Amino acid sequence: MKFIKSSLIIVIVSLLSFSISAQDITGTWNSVLNAHGTQLKLTFHIQKEGQQYNGTLDSPDQGAFGIPLSMVSFTDKDLKINMDAIGAVYEGTLNSEDEISGNFKQAGQVFPLHLSKKEVQKVVRKRPQEPKKPYPYHTEEVIFENKKAKIKLAGTLTLPQKEGKFPVVILISGSGPQDRNEEVFGHKPFLVLSDHLTRKGIGVLRYDDRGFGASTGTFETATSYDLSTDTEAAINYLKTRKEVQLNNIGLIGHSEGGLIAPMVASRNDDVAHIVLLAGPGMPGDELLVLQQSCLMKLKGVTEKQITTQSNISKKAFEIIKGTSNIPQLKGELRTYLSDVLEHNPEVLIPAGGNKEAFIKDQITFLATPWMQYFVNYNPFHALEKTNCPVLAINGEKDFQVPPKENLDIIKNALEKGGNKNATIKELKGMNHLFQECETGDISEYNIIEQSFSPIALEEISNWLLAQTK
């Protein structure tokens, strides 16, 4: 999804200090945090030592267990837990011996969170588009190697039939570690897309990102360029398969994958065609600022706050672009962010959070090889060198890769390079995941039952079938 790598990172510190109270709140408290459509199970384990309480927090969905909490007070049925390391606070009221009602606050946002001594289950959302076995086509688990990176990538190859020769497309996921189905917010868009295309007669290879799922390697240090070599490894693998029409190997990239697809196509003549699903056209730093502004506006943030935040982000990206050494970059960002927090009261530190925790979190996000590469990268140049047929589509209500600005740049880049077979479309009423939506807000993603608009699916398959005739 998804260029802003925002997440509720449950990484918590320390000791618990409780006020003496008549009620006993020791034990295990279960909850499910619903944030922007994502459901996270959280479990608090509270115990008492003398006159003080201590405890730990588990976030099993994030693979985090036994994490200490920071400060907790409990007075007259009111519970407050500060989580400094993530700039978060929980405030609740003990309603009965086995139930606490309250709110989880982080990054200026408030999410209802109710704790219970009983087991709490996630809400199961309907996903009617997900295909059910047995599939009416051939499915095969595969492993192929990126020899340059010395890693193995695991994926699924689907073919219309076990025997024969077919056009095949490779699916390239968006930013952040993704599995072969690009599973996000309870949806599996690549599974739905793969099923649709294979039923139409087009084979599909989709794979787990390096260092994720069943693929080896390390994702944390990978840049978009590194990930593009994984796509090239997928192309080389398909060339070894007798069922693949070698002149009909295409790429479909979503979000950051839509940046990688032209990167690969511009340097590989054997890419027959590419589809850009919410792919970026503008430079990375400009896109991140635009994305931030659009999402803040959608949340009702004032223009003054948006301007302030945009200027802060622009300066941070300038620092990143001007510094190649990661340790040095961390130091420069720390100095800059400390100054920002000192002189810009408009910058919101989450309630109960502290400056040091906020700065540390921002540095963790910004001072990475991925970010360094991304803010410096301008997709225009690869698009200009892409000569194969291109379909570029965006949802009208995509606020992560806004359609007007990015589609215009993609169109201009392709025209400047002399590409004579480019189709550029904005699809009405669709968001970044190509769901038919109301507002386009990220909070809708999980609530919407549709995983991939049938209209968008038909746009993609009809265009591909026209290219593979």
C-alpha positions as CSV (number, residue, x, y, z in Angstrom):
1,M,0.0,0.0,0.0
2,K,1.3,2.4,0.6
3,F,4.1,4.8,0.7
4,I,3.7,6.1,4.2
5,K,4.9,3.3,6.3
6,S,2.7,4.2,9.2
7,S,1.8,1.6,11.7
8,L,0.9,1.1,15.4
9,I,4.3,-0.1,16.4
10,I,3.8,-1.8,19.7
11,V,7.3,-1.6,21.2
12,I,7.0,-0.7,24.8
13,V,9.3,-0.2,27.8
14,S,9.7,-0.5,31.6
15,L,8.2,-0.5,35.0
16,L,4.6,-0.1,36.2
17,S,3.7,2.0,39.1
18,F,0.2,1.8,40.5
19,S,-1.6,3.8,43.1
20,I,-3.0,1.7,45.9
21,S,-6.6,0.8,45.2
22,A,-9.3,-1.4,46.8
23,Q,-10.0,-3.1,43.4
24,D,-7.7,-5.9,42.2
25,I,-6.7,-5.4,38.6
26,T,-4.1,-8.2,38.5
27,G,-4.4,-10.8,35.9
28,T,-4.6,-11.0,32.1
29,W,-6.6,-8.4,30.2
30,N,-7.5,-9.1,26.6
31,S,-8.4,-6.6,23.8
32,V,-8.6,-6.0,20.1
33,L,-7.4,-2.6,18.9
34,N,-9.2,-1.4,15.8
35,A,-7.0,1.3,14.1
36,H,-7.6,2.4,10.5
37,G,-9.3,-0.9,9.7
38,T,-6.5,-3.0,11.1
39,Q,-7.3,-5.3,14.0
40,L,-4.5,-6.0,16.5
41,K,-4.9,-8.3,19.5
42,L,-3.3,-6.8,22.6
43,T,-2.9,-8.6,25.9
44,F,-1.9,-6.9,29.2
45,H,-0.5,-9.1,31.9
46,I,-0.6,-7.3,35.3
47,Q,0.8,-8.5,38.6
48,K,1.4,-7.0,42.0
49,E,4.7,-6.8,43.9
50,G,4.3,-5.2,47.3
51,Q,2.5,-1.9,46.9
52,Q,3.3,-1.6,43.2
53,Y,2.1,-3.3,40.1
54,N,4.2,-4.4,37.1
55,G,3.4,-6.2,34.0
56,T,3.9,-6.8,30.3
57,L,2.1,-6.4,27.0
58,D,1.8,-8.9,24.2
59,S,1.0,-7.9,20.6
60,P,0.9,-11.4,19.0
61,D,-0.2,-10.1,15.6
62,Q,3.1,-8.2,15.5
63,G,5.1,-11.0,17.0
64,A,5.9,-9.0,20.1
65,F,5.6,-10.7,23.5
66,G,6.6,-9.9,27.1
67,I,7.0,-6.2,26.5
68,P,7.3,-4.1,29.7
69,L,4.9,-1.1,30.1
70,S,6.1,2.4,31.3
71,M,3.9,4.2,33.9
72,V,0.5,3.1,35.2
73,S,-1.8,4.7,37.8
74,F,-5.0,3.2,39.1
75,T,-7.2,5.3,41.3
76,D,-10.9,5.1,42.1
77,K,-11.5,2.7,39.2
78,D,-9.6,5.0,36.7
79,L,-6.7,3.3,34.9
80,K,-4.0,5.1,33.0
81,I,-1.0,3.6,31.3
82,N,1.7,5.6,29.6
83,M,3.7,3.9,26.8
84,D,6.5,6.3,26.2
85,A,8.4,4.3,23.7
86,I,5.5,4.5,21.2
87,G,4.1,7.8,22.4
88,A,0.8,6.2,23.4
89,V,-1.5,6.3,26.4
90,Y,-4.4,4.0,27.5
91,E,-7.0,5.5,29.8
92,G,-10.0,3.5,31.0
93,T,-12.5,2.9,33.7
94,L,-13.0,-0.4,35.6
95,N,-16.7,-1.2,35.0
96,S,-16.7,-4.6,36.7
97,E,-14.1,-7.0,38.0
98,D,-13.5,-8.3,34.4
99,E,-14.1,-5.3,32.2
100,I,-12.4,-1.9,31.5
101,S,-13.7,0.6,29.0
102,G,-11.4,3.3,27.6
103,N,-9.4,4.8,24.8
104,F,-6.0,4.1,23.3
105,K,-4.3,7.4,22.2
106,Q,-1.4,7.6,19.8
107,A,-0.1,10.2,17.3
108,G,-2.9,12.6,18.1
109,Q,-5.6,10.0,17.4
110,V,-8.0,8.2,19.7
111,F,-9.1,4.6,19.3
112,P,-11.7,3.0,21.6
113,L,-10.1,0.0,23.4
114,H,-12.0,-2.2,25.9
115,L,-10.1,-4.7,28.1
116,S,-11.7,-7.9,29.3
117,K,-10.6,-10.8,31.4
118,K,-12.4,-13.0,28.9
119,E,-11.1,-14.0,25.5
120,V,-11.8,-11.3,22.9
121,Q,-12.1,-12.2,19.2
122,K,-11.5,-10.2,16.1
123,V,-14.4,-9.2,13.9
124,V,-14.4,-11.5,10.9
125,R,-15.0,-9.5,7.8
126,K,-16.6,-11.0,4.7
127,R,-14.3,-11.2,1.7
128,P,-16.7,-12.6,-1.0
129,Q,-14.2,-12.2,-3.8
130,E,-11.6,-14.6,-2.4
131,P,-11.5,-17.7,-4.6
132,K,-12.2,-21.1,-3.0
133,K,-10.5,-24.4,-3.8
134,P,-10.5,-26.4,-6.0
135,Y,-9.5,-23.8,-8.6
136,P,-10.4,-24.3,-12.2
137,Y,-6.8,-23.9,-13.2
138,H,-3.3,-25.2,-12.5
139,T,-1.6,-23.9,-9.3
140,E,2.0,-24.6,-8.3
141,E,4.2,-23.5,-5.4
142,V,7.6,-22.4,-6.8
143,I,11.0,-21.2,-5.6
144,F,13.4,-19.2,-7.7
145,E,16.7,-17.5,-7.0
146,N,18.0,-14.0,-7.2
147,K,21.6,-15.0,-7.8
148,K,22.9,-11.4,-7.5
149,A,21.4,-11.0,-4.0
150,K,22.0,-14.7,-3.1
151,I,18.4,-15.2,-1.9
152,K,15.5,-17.5,-2.8
153,L,12.1,-16.2,-3.4
154,A,9.0,-18.3,-2.8
155,G,5.8,-17.8,-4.8
156,T,2.8,-19.2,-6.6
157,L,2.5,-19.8,-10.3
158,T,-1.0,-20.1,-11.7
159,L,-1.6,-21.2,-15.3
160,P,-4.9,-21.6,-17.2
161,Q,-4.1,-25.2,-17.7
162,K,-1.2,-27.5,-16.7
163,E,-0.2,-28.1,-20.4
164,G,0.2,-25.5,-23.1
165,K,1.9,-22.1,-23.6
166,F,0.4,-19.0,-22.0
167,P,1.1,-15.3,-21.5
168,V,2.2,-14.7,-17.9
169,V,2.4,-11.6,-15.7
170,I,4.4,-11.0,-12.6
171,L,2.8,-9.2,-9.7
172,I,4.9,-6.6,-7.8
173,S,3.7,-5.5,-4.4
174,G,3.6,-2.1,-2.7
175,S,5.9,-0.8,0.0
176,G,6.6,-2.6,3.2
177,P,7.1,-6.3,3.6
178,Q,4.3,-8.1,1.7
179,D,3.3,-11.7,1.1
180,R,2.5,-13.1,-2.3
181,N,-1.2,-12.1,-1.9
182,E,-0.3,-8.5,-0.9
183,E,-2.5,-9.1,2.2
184,V,-3.4,-5.9,3.8
185,F,-6.4,-4.8,6.0
186,G,-7.8,-8.3,5.8
187,H,-7.8,-8.2,2.0
188,K,-5.8,-10.3,-0.4
189,P,-5.9,-8.2,-3.6
190,F,-3.2,-10.1,-5.4
191,L,-5.0,-13.4,-4.8
192,V,-8.2,-11.9,-6.3
193,L,-6.3,-10.4,-9.2
194,S,-4.4,-13.6,-9.9
195,D,-7.6,-15.6,-9.9
196,H,-9.3,-13.2,-12.2
197,L,-6.5,-13.1,-14.8
198,T,-5.9,-16.9,-14.7
199,R,-9.5,-17.6,-15.4
200,K,-9.2,-15.2,-18.4
201,G,-6.3,-17.2,-19.8
202,I,-3.3,-15.2,-18.4
203,G,-0.9,-17.0,-16.1
204,V,0.3,-15.2,-13.0
205,L,3.5,-15.4,-10.9
206,R,3.2,-13.8,-7.4
207,Y,5.8,-14.1,-4.7
208,D,6.6,-13.2,-1.1
209,D,8.9,-10.2,-0.7
210,R,12.5,-11.0,0.3
211,G,12.8,-11.7,4.0
212,F,9.0,-12.2,4.3
213,G,6.8,-15.3,4.2
214,A,8.7,-18.2,2.7
215,S,11.3,-16.0,0.9
216,T,14.9,-15.6,2.2
217,G,16.9,-12.5,2.5
218,T,16.6,-9.3,4.5
219,F,13.8,-6.8,3.7
220,E,14.8,-4.1,6.2
221,T,17.9,-3.0,4.3
222,A,16.4,-3.4,0.8
223,T,15.8,-0.4,-1.5
224,S,13.3,-0.2,-4.4
225,Y,16.3,-0.9,-6.7
226,D,17.1,-4.1,-4.7
227,L,13.5,-5.2,-5.0
228,S,13.6,-4.6,-8.7
229,T,16.3,-7.2,-9.0
230,D,13.9,-9.7,-7.4
231,T,11.4,-9.0,-10.2
232,E,14.2,-9.6,-12.7
233,A,14.9,-12.9,-11.0
234,A,11.2,-13.7,-11.5
235,I,11.5,-12.9,-15.2
236,N,14.5,-15.2,-15.5
237,Y,12.7,-18.0,-13.8
238,L,9.7,-17.7,-16.2
239,K,12.1,-18.0,-19.1
240,T,12.9,-21.5,-17.9
241,R,9.3,-22.7,-18.0
242,K,8.0,-24.4,-21.1
243,E,4.5,-23.2,-20.4
244,V,5.4,-19.6,-20.7
245,Q,5.1,-17.6,-24.0
246,L,8.5,-15.9,-23.8
247,N,7.4,-12.9,-25.9
248,N,4.4,-12.3,-23.5
249,I,6.0,-11.9,-20.1
250,G,4.5,-8.8,-18.4
251,L,4.6,-6.9,-15.1
252,I,1.8,-5.6,-12.9
253,G,3.0,-3.3,-10.1
254,H,0.9,-1.8,-7.3
255,S,1.9,1.4,-5.5
256,E,5.7,1.1,-5.0
257,G,5.4,-1.9,-7.4
258,G,4.2,0.6,-9.9
259,L,7.5,2.4,-9.5
260,I,9.5,-0.8,-9.8
261,A,7.8,-2.1,-13.0
262,P,9.0,0.7,-15.3
263,M,12.4,0.5,-13.6
264,V,12.7,-3.1,-14.7
265,A,11.0,-2.6,-18.1
266,S,13.3,0.3,-19.0
267,R,16.4,-1.9,-18.7
268,N,14.9,-5.2,-20.0
269,D,13.7,-5.5,-23.5
270,D,12.1,-8.9,-22.8
271,V,9.3,-7.2,-20.8
272,A,6.3,-7.3,-23.1
273,H,4.0,-4.9,-21.3
274,I,3.4,-3.3,-17.9
275,V,0.4,-2.3,-15.8
276,L,0.8,0.4,-13.2
277,L,-1.8,0.2,-10.4
278,A,-1.5,3.5,-8.5
279,G,2.1,3.8,-9.5
280,P,3.9,7.1,-8.7
281,G,5.0,9.6,-11.4
282,M,6.5,12.3,-9.2
283,P,9.8,12.1,-7.2
284,G,9.6,10.3,-3.9
285,D,10.0,13.3,-1.6
286,E,7.3,15.2,-3.4
287,L,5.0,12.3,-3.3
288,L,5.4,11.8,0.4
289,V,4.6,15.4,1.2
290,L,1.6,15.4,-1.1
291,Q,0.4,12.1,0.4
292,Q,0.7,13.5,3.9
293,S,-1.2,16.7,3.0
294,C,-4.0,14.8,1.3
295,L,-4.5,12.4,4.2
296,M,-4.4,15.2,6.8
297,K,-6.9,17.2,4.8
298,L,-9.2,14.2,4.7
299,K,-8.9,14.0,8.5
300,G,-10.0,17.6,8.9
301,V,-6.6,19.0,9.9
302,T,-6.4,22.8,9.4
303,E,-4.5,24.3,6.5
304,K,-2.1,26.0,8.9
305,Q,-1.2,22.6,10.5
306,I,-0.9,21.0,7.1
307,T,1.5,23.7,5.9
308,T,3.6,23.4,9.1
309,Q,3.8,19.7,8.8
310,S,4.6,19.9,5.0
311,N,7.4,22.3,5.6
312,I,8.8,20.1,8.4
313,S,8.7,17.1,6.2
314,K,10.3,18.9,3.2
315,K,13.3,19.9,5.4
316,A,13.7,16.4,6.8
317,F,13.8,15.0,3.2
318,E,16.4,17.6,2.3
319,I,18.5,16.3,5.1
320,I,18.0,12.7,3.9
321,K,18.9,13.6,0.3
322,G,22.0,15.4,1.4
323,T,23.4,12.7,3.7
324,S,24.5,9.2,2.5
325,N,25.9,7.9,5.8
326,I,23.2,6.4,8.0
327,P,24.9,7.1,11.4
328,Q,25.5,10.7,10.3
329,L,21.9,11.0,9.0
330,K,20.6,9.9,12.4
331,G,22.6,12.6,14.1
332,E,21.4,15.3,11.8
333,L,17.8,14.2,12.0
334,R,18.0,14.1,15.8
335,T,19.3,17.7,15.9
336,Y,16.7,18.9,13.4
337,L,13.7,17.2,15.1
338,S,14.8,18.4,18.5
339,D,14.8,22.0,17.1
340,V,11.4,21.4,15.5
341,L,9.8,20.3,18.7
342,E,11.4,23.2,20.6
343,H,10.1,25.9,18.2
344,N,7.0,24.5,16.7
345,P,4.2,24.0,19.3
346,E,1.9,23.0,16.4
347,V,3.7,19.7,16.1
348,L,1.6,17.3,18.1
349,I,3.4,14.9,20.5
350,P,0.9,12.1,21.3
351,A,-0.8,12.6,24.7
352,G,1.4,11.0,27.4
353,G,4.3,10.7,25.0
354,N,7.6,12.4,25.3
355,K,10.0,14.1,22.9
356,E,12.7,11.6,23.1
357,A,10.3,8.7,22.2
358,F,8.8,10.7,19.3
359,I,12.3,11.6,17.9
360,K,13.5,8.0,18.2
361,D,10.4,6.7,16.4
362,Q,10.8,9.3,13.5
363,I,14.5,8.5,13.1
364,T,13.7,4.8,12.9
365,F,11.3,5.5,10.1
366,L,13.4,8.1,8.2
367,A,17.0,6.9,8.5
368,T,16.8,3.8,6.4
369,P,18.3,2.7,3.0
370,W,14.8,2.4,1.6
371,M,13.9,6.0,2.5
372,Q,17.2,7.4,1.3
373,Y,16.7,5.8,-2.1
374,F,13.0,6.6,-2.3
375,V,13.2,10.3,-1.6
376,N,16.1,10.7,-4.2
377,Y,14.4,8.6,-6.9
378,N,12.5,10.2,-9.8
379,P,10.4,7.7,-11.7
380,F,10.1,10.0,-14.7
381,H,13.4,8.9,-16.1
382,A,12.6,5.2,-16.1
383,L,9.1,5.9,-17.6
384,E,10.7,8.0,-20.3
385,K,12.8,5.0,-21.3
386,T,9.9,2.5,-21.2
387,N,9.0,1.5,-24.7
388,C,6.7,-1.4,-24.2
389,P,2.9,-0.9,-23.9
390,V,1.8,0.6,-20.6
391,L,-1.5,0.7,-18.8
392,A,-1.6,3.2,-15.9
393,I,-4.7,3.4,-13.7
394,N,-5.5,5.2,-10.4
395,G,-8.5,5.4,-8.3
396,E,-10.2,8.8,-8.2
397,K,-10.2,8.7,-4.4
398,D,-6.6,7.5,-4.0
399,F,-5.0,9.8,-1.4
400,Q,-1.8,7.8,-1.1
401,V,-0.8,8.2,-4.7
402,P,-3.1,11.1,-5.8
403,P,-4.3,10.4,-9.4
404,K,-4.3,13.7,-11.1
405,E,-0.7,14.7,-10.3
406,N,0.8,11.3,-10.9
407,L,-1.1,10.2,-14.0
408,D,-0.3,13.5,-15.7
409,I,3.5,13.0,-15.0
410,I,3.4,9.4,-16.2
411,K,1.6,10.4,-19.4
412,N,4.1,13.2,-20.0
413,A,7.1,10.9,-19.4
414,L,5.9,8.2,-21.8
415,E,5.1,10.8,-24.5
416,K,8.5,12.4,-24.1
417,G,10.1,9.0,-24.6
418,G,8.1,8.3,-27.7
419,N,5.9,5.5,-26.3
420,K,3.0,5.1,-28.8
421,N,1.1,2.5,-26.8
422,A,0.1,4.0,-23.4
423,T,-3.3,4.0,-21.8
424,I,-3.9,6.3,-18.8
425,K,-7.1,6.2,-16.8
426,E,-8.6,7.5,-13.6
427,L,-11.2,5.2,-12.2
428,K,-14.1,6.9,-10.5
429,G,-15.0,6.2,-6.9
430,M,-12.0,4.0,-6.2
431,N,-9.3,4.2,-3.5
432,H,-5.7,3.2,-3.4
433,L,-6.6,-0.5,-3.2
434,F,-9.0,-0.2,-6.1
435,Q,-12.0,-0.7,-3.9
436,E,-15.2,1.2,-4.7
437,C,-15.5,3.5,-1.7
438,E,-17.1,6.5,-0.1
439,T,-14.3,8.7,1.0
440,G,-11.0,7.0,0.1
441,D,-9.9,7.2,3.7
442,I,-7.6,4.4,4.9
443,S,-10.0,3.7,7.7
444,E,-12.5,2.3,5.1
445,Y,-10.1,-0.3,3.6
446,N,-10.9,-3.0,6.1
447,I,-14.6,-2.2,6.4
448,I,-15.3,-2.6,2.7
449,E,-16.1,-6.2,1.7
450,Q,-14.8,-5.7,-1.8
451,S,-11.2,-6.6,-2.2
452,F,-10.8,-5.4,-5.8
453,S,-13.3,-3.6,-7.9
454,P,-14.7,-5.8,-10.8
455,I,-14.6,-2.8,-13.0
456,A,-10.8,-2.4,-12.3
457,L,-10.3,-6.1,-12.8
458,E,-12.0,-5.9,-16.2
459,E,-9.9,-2.9,-17.2
460,I,-6.7,-4.8,-16.5
461,S,-7.7,-8.1,-18.1
462,N,-9.2,-6.6,-21.2
463,W,-6.1,-4.5,-21.8
464,L,-3.8,-7.4,-21.2
465,L,-5.7,-9.7,-23.5
466,A,-5.5,-7.0,-26.2
467,Q,-1.7,-6.9,-25.8
468,T,-1.2,-10.7,-25.9
469,K,-3.2,-11.4,-29.1
